[in-house]
Amino acid sequence: MVEDLKRALLENMREFMLEADPGYEQVHIDRCGAILDMYVFSIASAANEEDARECVRKAVQELNVLNEDAGESLIETGEREQLWEIITLAGTKRGFFRNEDDVTEEWREW
């Protein structure tokens, strides 16, 4: 499920990039995918909720930098919601978060 959501997010980014001139490139999309992969990998081995929140913090801060590097155009409203869903679902599957929690808000700039 998380992998499907990630795939859909990255595909939406690619399609928009090809249809418009959004200010980001394929390299930015690839970095987004790599950040999400690392997040999913790291949260899978988190020992407790504190560790899980640290995984979220790191991923969100990396996404902040990525979005800034992409001219603040990679992560808009739709992408923000998809990222939140991916991040939350991966943590919820481990029992760390509830689906209604916005665990990204504390560090999110997008």
Stockholm file with secondary structure:
# STOCKHOLM 1.0

chainA/1-110         MVEDLKRALLENMREFMLEADPGYEQVHIDRCGAILDMYVFSIASAANEEDARECVRKAVQELNVLNEDAGESLIETGEREQLWEIITLAGTKRGFFRNEDDVTEEWREW
#=GR chainA/1-110 SS CHHHHHHHHHHHHHHHHHHSCCSCCHHHHHHHHHHHHHHHHHHHTCCSHHHHHHHHHHHHHHHHHHHHHTTTCSCCHHHHHHHHHHHHHHHHHTTSCCTTCCTTTTTCCC
#=GC SS_cons         CHHHHHHHHHHHHHHHHHHSCCSCCHHHHHHHHHHHHHHHHHHHTCCSHHHHHHHHHHHHHHHHHHHHHTTTCSCCHHHHHHHHHHHHHHHHHTTSCCTTCCTTTTTCCC
//
